[in-house]
């Protein structure tokens, strides 16, 4: 709760997207889940690093801030976005973002689109508007239009923004070595699976993946510092088997 309140105050100063009524009163929406994850992970960074590393398939040495005067990413944040004028120019942002230094010494960004009962936005990606970013991803007009037809627009905007941070950093002052864009969703969310699989077919410079809530909380449960929290989160968000 303390993290959520302080983060909302920070976001108010930068025009962030936290909706306080949704955050504090609608536990069926994705935003409380995202803030719960970010808040707990910030409290237990070593255990959190092990979870992110396990799911992302990388060895994390430590979380590392992306420093900025107005839009810092303090290792782990909920509702983080870089200054839009330096990237895709829209209101895209990340439900959760983490920045870490790998054991190899490389910097690594993970951005997470959290879903619970939420659907993906139907607002379509226009190729001409985002051509610079789509070309950087290696996507042609034809391929982009097919992804839009497949319902991938919202996640595609997230991938474009993730890759833009990989290339440029927070505001064009230096990039990140590796990046990954993830959808965290229920294991039975067929739309999320279809969207991620459609994008994943393409060889992008930013990796993409789908993490299920079940796998996520199982990975958390393997860390002593997160085990009790993971149990409570499973009880809240995952239905028992029929």
Protein Blocks (a to p, Z undefined) as FASTA:
>chain_A
ZZmmmmmmmmmmnopabdfklmmmmmkbmklmmmmmmmmmmmmmmlmmmmmmmmnopacf
bdcddddfklccehiachiaddfklmnopabdcfbdcddddfkopacdddddddfkbccd
fbdcdfklmmmmmmmnopafklmmmmmmnopmmmmmmmmmmmmmmmnomnopapafbdcd
dddddfklmklmmmmmmmmmpccfbdcddddfklmmmmmmmpmklmmmmmmmmmmmmccd
ZZ
